[in-house]
Amino acid sequence: MHVPTMAEMVAKGESPDILFWVGCSGSFDQRAQKITKAFATILDKVGIKYAILGKEEMCTGDPARRAGNEFLFQMSAYQNIQLLNNYGVKKIVTTCPHCFNILRNEYSELGGNYEVIHHTVLLQQLIDDGKIVMKEGGPFKGRRITYHDSCYLGRANDIYEAPRKVLEVLDAELVEMKRCRSKGLCCGAGGAQMFKEEEKGSTRVNFERTDEAMDTGAGIVAAACPFCNTMLTDGVKHAEKEETVKVMDIAELIAGSMV
């Protein structure tokens, strides 16, 4: 795949409609790289003019701020804001709710004001506009799918409908977990928990959440966050259900079903 960078576009005197913020997971984690590729494939197919920052992109600083290192957060944020403002970026899309939340809600106090969209919201818009066309009887037709609400997408930003509306076009059976929407259970990775050992308890949060997902009888657990994807995948492995239950990002489900 050739994914254009902002530097390449500016050198040609062009500017993209959207900056795709890939994020650390989407750049470096092998599993999340597949989500990045799936989303880039969709953008290519629908003809959206987009670019990434590539090697110029730094971590948003979200894990640092959540872990209490405000100094490191501000260093990362200022560097990113300077770069984005120099490029004149107005609109950003990201596949990570953590990046989405901090770019949308916390960068403005440091001088970074952008229109930030989560990829599930953009996918819903593209479906509504008829730009995403699905295969007849696609690979997920009739399959049972359950959707896990990411904390930073749901409770933090009140985005519950867009991911579900995107999943509806798959012609699958969408089943909800007992705890869903605003009452959904965290996967256990938010607030920089992804990078530390959990406190002692009777079970791990991700094991409990994965059990709830598997109790629905779904063969596919749909996620919209790379952190959630990792935690739920670990839960499926722990339950030894890898043959029957797959954890997939919504972008992967759509990319695999498009004409």
Secondary structure as a PSIPRED ss2 file (coil, helix, strand):
# PSIPRED VFORMAT (PSIPRED V4.0)

   1 M C   1.000  0.000  0.000
   2 H C   1.000  0.000  0.000
   3 V C   1.000  0.000  0.000
   4 P C   1.000  0.000  0.000
   5 T E   0.000  0.000  1.000
   6 M H   0.000  1.000  0.000
   7 A H   0.000  1.000  0.000
   8 E H   0.000  1.000  0.000
   9 M H   0.000  1.000  0.000
  10 V H   0.000  1.000  0.000
  11 A H   0.000  1.000  0.000
  12 K C   1.000  0.000  0.000
  13 G C   1.000  0.000  0.000
  14 E C   1.000  0.000  0.000
  15 S C   1.000  0.000  0.000
  16 P C   1.000  0.000  0.000
  17 D C   1.000  0.000  0.000
  18 I E   0.000  0.000  1.000
  19 L E   0.000  0.000  1.000
  20 F E   0.000  0.000  1.000
  21 W E   0.000  0.000  1.000
  22 V C   1.000  0.000  0.000
  23 G H   0.000  1.000  0.000
  24 C H   0.000  1.000  0.000
  25 S H   0.000  1.000  0.000
  26 G H   0.000  1.000  0.000
  27 S H   0.000  1.000  0.000
  28 F H   0.000  1.000  0.000
  29 D C   1.000  0.000  0.000
  30 Q H   0.000  1.000  0.000
  31 R H   0.000  1.000  0.000
  32 A H   0.000  1.000  0.000
  33 Q H   0.000  1.000  0.000
  34 K H   0.000  1.000  0.000
  35 I H   0.000  1.000  0.000
  36 T H   0.000  1.000  0.000
  37 K H   0.000  1.000  0.000
  38 A H   0.000  1.000  0.000
  39 F H   0.000  1.000  0.000
  40 A H   0.000  1.000  0.000
  41 T H   0.000  1.000  0.000
  42 I H   0.000  1.000  0.000
  43 L H   0.000  1.000  0.000
  44 D H   0.000  1.000  0.000
  45 K H   0.000  1.000  0.000
  46 V H   0.000  1.000  0.000
  47 G C   1.000  0.000  0.000
  48 I C   1.000  0.000  0.000
  49 K C   1.000  0.000  0.000
  50 Y E   0.000  0.000  1.000
  51 A E   0.000  0.000  1.000
  52 I E   0.000  0.000  1.000
  53 L C   1.000  0.000  0.000
  54 G H   0.000  1.000  0.000
  55 K H   0.000  1.000  0.000
  56 E H   0.000  1.000  0.000
  57 E C   1.000  0.000  0.000
  58 M C   1.000  0.000  0.000
  59 C C   1.000  0.000  0.000
  60 T C   1.000  0.000  0.000
  61 G C   1.000  0.000  0.000
  62 D H   0.000  1.000  0.000
  63 P H   0.000  1.000  0.000
  64 A H   0.000  1.000  0.000
  65 R H   0.000  1.000  0.000
  66 R H   0.000  1.000  0.000
  67 A C   1.000  0.000  0.000
  68 G C   1.000  0.000  0.000
  69 N C   1.000  0.000  0.000
  70 E H   0.000  1.000  0.000
  71 F H   0.000  1.000  0.000
  72 L H   0.000  1.000  0.000
  73 F H   0.000  1.000  0.000
  74 Q H   0.000  1.000  0.000
  75 M H   0.000  1.000  0.000
  76 S H   0.000  1.000  0.000
  77 A H   0.000  1.000  0.000
  78 Y H   0.000  1.000  0.000
  79 Q H   0.000  1.000  0.000
  80 N H   0.000  1.000  0.000
  81 I H   0.000  1.000  0.000
  82 Q H   0.000  1.000  0.000
  83 L H   0.000  1.000  0.000
  84 L H   0.000  1.000  0.000
  85 N H   0.000  1.000  0.000
  86 N H   0.000  1.000  0.000
  87 Y H   0.000  1.000  0.000
  88 G C   1.000  0.000  0.000
  89 V C   1.000  0.000  0.000
  90 K C   1.000  0.000  0.000
  91 K E   0.000  0.000  1.000
  92 I E   0.000  0.000  1.000
  93 V E   0.000  0.000  1.000
  94 T E   0.000  0.000  1.000
  95 T C   1.000  0.000  0.000
  96 C C   1.000  0.000  0.000
  97 P H   0.000  1.000  0.000
  98 H H   0.000  1.000  0.000
  99 C H   0.000  1.000  0.000
 100 F H   0.000  1.000  0.000
 101 N H   0.000  1.000  0.000
 102 I H   0.000  1.000  0.000
 103 L H   0.000  1.000  0.000
 104 R H   0.000  1.000  0.000
 105 N H   0.000  1.000  0.000
 106 E C   1.000  0.000  0.000
 107 Y C   1.000  0.000  0.000
 108 S H   0.000  1.000  0.000
 109 E H   0.000  1.000  0.000
 110 L H   0.000  1.000  0.000
 111 G C   1.000  0.000  0.000
 112 G C   1.000  0.000  0.000
 113 N C   1.000  0.000  0.000
 114 Y C   1.000  0.000  0.000
 115 E E   0.000  0.000  1.000
 116 V E   0.000  0.000  1.000
 117 I E   0.000  0.000  1.000
 118 H E   0.000  0.000  1.000
 119 H H   0.000  1.000  0.000
 120 T H   0.000  1.000  0.000
 121 V H   0.000  1.000  0.000
 122 L H   0.000  1.000  0.000
 123 L H   0.000  1.000  0.000
 124 Q H   0.000  1.000  0.000
 125 Q H   0.000  1.000  0.000
 126 L H   0.000  1.000  0.000
 127 I H   0.000  1.000  0.000
 128 D H   0.000  1.000  0.000
 129 D C   1.000  0.000  0.000
 130 G C   1.000  0.000  0.000
 131 K C   1.000  0.000  0.000
 132 I C   1.000  0.000  0.000
 133 V C   1.000  0.000  0.000
 134 M E   0.000  0.000  1.000
 135 K C   1.000  0.000  0.000
 136 E C   1.000  0.000  0.000
 137 G C   1.000  0.000  0.000
 138 G C   1.000  0.000  0.000
 139 P C   1.000  0.000  0.000
 140 F C   1.000  0.000  0.000
 141 K C   1.000  0.000  0.000
 142 G C   1.000  0.000  0.000
 143 R C   1.000  0.000  0.000
 144 R E   0.000  0.000  1.000
 145 I E   0.000  0.000  1.000
 146 T E   0.000  0.000  1.000
 147 Y E   0.000  0.000  1.000
 148 H C   1.000  0.000  0.000
 149 D C   1.000  0.000  0.000
 150 S C   1.000  0.000  0.000
 151 C C   1.000  0.000  0.000
 152 Y C   1.000  0.000  0.000
 153 L C   1.000  0.000  0.000
 154 G C   1.000  0.000  0.000
 155 R C   1.000  0.000  0.000
 156 A C   1.000  0.000  0.000
 157 N C   1.000  0.000  0.000
 158 D C   1.000  0.000  0.000
 159 I C   1.000  0.000  0.000
 160 Y C   1.000  0.000  0.000
 161 E H   0.000  1.000  0.000
 162 A H   0.000  1.000  0.000
 163 P H   0.000  1.000  0.000
 164 R H   0.000  1.000  0.000
 165 K H   0.000  1.000  0.000
 166 V H   0.000  1.000  0.000
 167 L H   0.000  1.000  0.000
 168 E H   0.000  1.000  0.000
 169 V C   1.000  0.000  0.000
 170 L C   1.000  0.000  0.000
 171 D C   1.000  0.000  0.000
 172 A C   1.000  0.000  0.000
 173 E E   0.000  0.000  1.000
 174 L E   0.000  0.000  1.000
 175 V E   0.000  0.000  1.000
 176 E C   1.000  0.000  0.000
 177 M C   1.000  0.000  0.000
 178 K C   1.000  0.000  0.000
 179 R C   1.000  0.000  0.000
 180 C C   1.000  0.000  0.000
 181 R H   0.000  1.000  0.000
 182 S H   0.000  1.000  0.000
 183 K H   0.000  1.000  0.000
 184 G C   1.000  0.000  0.000
 185 L C   1.000  0.000  0.000
 186 C C   1.000  0.000  0.000
 187 C C   1.000  0.000  0.000
 188 G C   1.000  0.000  0.000
 189 A C   1.000  0.000  0.000
 190 G C   1.000  0.000  0.000
 191 G C   1.000  0.000  0.000
 192 A C   1.000  0.000  0.000
 193 Q H   0.000  1.000  0.000
 194 M H   0.000  1.000  0.000
 195 F H   0.000  1.000  0.000
 196 K C   1.000  0.000  0.000
 197 E C   1.000  0.000  0.000
 198 E C   1.000  0.000  0.000
 199 E C   1.000  0.000  0.000
 200 K C   1.000  0.000  0.000
 201 G C   1.000  0.000  0.000
 202 S C   1.000  0.000  0.000
 203 T C   1.000  0.000  0.000
 204 R C   1.000  0.000  0.000
 205 V H   0.000  1.000  0.000
 206 N H   0.000  1.000  0.000
 207 F H   0.000  1.000  0.000
 208 E H   0.000  1.000  0.000
 209 R H   0.000  1.000  0.000
 210 T H   0.000  1.000  0.000
 211 D H   0.000  1.000  0.000
 212 E H   0.000  1.000  0.000
 213 A H   0.000  1.000  0.000
 214 M H   0.000  1.000  0.000
 215 D H   0.000  1.000  0.000
 216 T C   1.000  0.000  0.000
 217 G C   1.000  0.000  0.000
 218 A C   1.000  0.000  0.000
 219 G C   1.000  0.000  0.000
 220 I E   0.000  0.000  1.000
 221 V E   0.000  0.000  1.000
 222 A E   0.000  0.000  1.000
 223 A E   0.000  0.000  1.000
 224 A C   1.000  0.000  0.000
 225 C C   1.000  0.000  0.000
 226 P H   0.000  1.000  0.000
 227 F H   0.000  1.000  0.000
 228 C H   0.000  1.000  0.000
 229 N H   0.000  1.000  0.000
 230 T H   0.000  1.000  0.000
 231 M H   0.000  1.000  0.000
 232 L H   0.000  1.000  0.000
 233 T H   0.000  1.000  0.000
 234 D H   0.000  1.000  0.000
 235 G H   0.000  1.000  0.000
 236 V H   0.000  1.000  0.000
 237 K H   0.000  1.000  0.000
 238 H H   0.000  1.000  0.000
 239 A C   1.000  0.000  0.000
 240 E C   1.000  0.000  0.000
 241 K C   1.000  0.000  0.000
 242 E C   1.000  0.000  0.000
 243 E C   1.000  0.000  0.000
 244 T C   1.000  0.000  0.000
 245 V C   1.000  0.000  0.000
 246 K E   0.000  0.000  1.000
 247 V E   0.000  0.000  1.000
 248 M E   0.000  0.000  1.000
 249 D E   0.000  0.000  1.000
 250 I H   0.000  1.000  0.000
 251 A H   0.000  1.000  0.000
 252 E H   0.000  1.000  0.000
 253 L H   0.000  1.000  0.000
 254 I H   0.000  1.000  0.000
 255 A H   0.000  1.000  0.000
 256 G C   1.000  0.000  0.000
 257 S C   1.000  0.000  0.000
 258 M E   0.000  0.000  1.000
 259 V C   1.000  0.000  0.000
